[in-house]
C-alpha cells in the first residue's frame, strides 16, 4: 500500500505540472525571449526647461529643444520655448554629427543641482536624438 500511495502522489504532482505548463492562462516565461529594451519601457518624463529648473537632483528627464551655444568643456546652452539651461554633453554622444542652433534635438539625462556657492541647475545628458 505504501508503494501505491507513493505512485499516486507522484502521478498527482506530474499532472499538476503538466496542467501548469499547458494552461494558457498561467503566466509563462520564455527562456529564449529577446531582452526587452528598458529605455523604451521606462522613458524619462518629457519636461520643459522651466520645469527642469524646479526638479530634484538626479531626476531623469527628457527635453525637446535646441542646443544653441557651446560654453566650453563639454557644456552647452540648451533652449526651448520656456527658457534655457546649461547641459553637459560628452563629446562621444554627438556621434560625429554637427548641428546648428536650429537643429531640433531631444536630450535625455539627469537633473544636476549644485547648491554651493549658489544654486545652479544643469542637465547631465546621457543620450541625444537628432
C-alpha positions in Angstrom: 0.0 0.0 0.0 2.9 2.3 0.7 4.2 1.9 -2.9 0.7 2.6 -4.2 0.4 5.8 -2.2 3.8 7.0 -3.5 2.8 6.3 -7.1 -0.5 8.1 -6.6 1.3 11.2 -5.1 3.8 11.2 -8.0 1.0 11.0 -10.5 -0.8 13.9 -9.0 2.4 16.1 -9.0 3.1 15.2 -12.6 -0.5 16.0 -13.5 -0.3 19.4 -11.8 3.0 20.2 -13.5 1.6 19.3 -17.0 -1.5 21.4 -16.3 0.6 24.4 -15.3 2.7 24.2 -18.4 -0.2 23.6 -20.7 -2.7 26.1 -19.2 -2.7 29.2 -21.5 -3.9 31.5 -18.7 -1.0 30.6 -16.4 1.9 33.2 -16.7 4.8 31.7 -18.6 8.3 32.9 -19.1 10.1 32.1 -22.4 13.7 31.2 -21.9 14.7 32.3 -25.4 12.7 35.6 -25.5 14.8 38.6 -26.5 15.8 41.1 -23.9 13.3 44.0 -23.5 14.7 47.5 -24.1 14.2 49.0 -20.7 14.7 52.6 -22.0 11.7 52.1 -24.4 9.6 51.0 -21.5 10.6 53.5 -18.9 11.5 56.6 -20.9 12.1 59.6 -18.7 9.3 62.2 -18.4 9.2 64.9 -21.1 9.6 68.2 -19.4 10.2 71.8 -20.3 13.3 73.8 -19.3 11.2 75.8 -16.8 10.0 72.5 -15.2 13.5 71.0 -15.1 14.8 74.0 -13.2 12.5 73.1 -10.3 13.1 69.4 -10.1 15.2 67.5 -7.6 18.8 66.4 -8.1 19.1 63.1 -10.1 15.6 63.3 -11.6 15.6 61.6 -15.0 14.2 63.9 -17.7 13.7 64.3 -21.4 13.7 67.7 -23.1 12.9 68.8 -26.6 14.6 71.9 -28.0 17.8 73.3 -29.4 21.5 73.3 -28.4 22.1 77.0 -29.1 25.6 77.7 -27.8 28.9 75.9 -26.8 30.0 77.1 -23.4 33.3 75.1 -23.4 34.5 71.9 -21.7 31.5 69.8 -23.0 29.0 72.4 -21.6 26.3 73.8 -23.8 23.3 76.1 -23.6 20.0 74.3 -24.3 16.8 76.3 -25.1 13.2 75.5 -25.6 10.1 77.8 -25.6 10.2 78.2 -21.8 13.8 79.1 -21.2 17.4 78.0 -21.3 19.5 75.7 -19.2 23.1 74.5 -19.2 23.7 70.9 -20.3 26.7 68.7 -20.0 27.1 66.6 -23.2 30.0 64.2 -23.5 31.7 64.5 -26.9 31.0 60.9 -27.9 27.3 61.5 -27.7 27.4 63.7 -30.7 28.3 60.6 -32.8 30.3 62.8 -35.2 27.2 64.9 -36.2 27.4 68.6 -36.5 24.3 70.5 -35.6 23.3 74.2 -35.7 21.3 76.3 -33.3 18.2 75.5 -35.5 18.6 71.7 -35.3 15.8 70.2 -33.1 17.1 67.6 -30.6 15.7 65.5 -27.8 18.1 65.1 -24.9 17.7 62.6 -22.1 19.6 62.7 -18.8 19.5 63.7 -15.2 19.0 67.0 -13.4 22.2 68.0 -11.6 21.6 70.5 -8.8 24.7 72.2 -7.2 23.9 74.4 -4.2 27.2 76.0 -3.5 28.3 78.7 -3.8 24.8 79.5 -5.2 22.1 77.2 -6.6 23.0 76.1 -10.2 20.9 73.5 -12.2 22.1 71.7 -15.3 21.3 68.5 -17.2 23.9 65.8 -17.3 23.0 64.3 -20.8 23.1 60.5 -21.3 21.6 60.4 -24.8 20.7 62.7 -27.7 18.2 62.1 -30.5 18.6 64.1 -33.7 
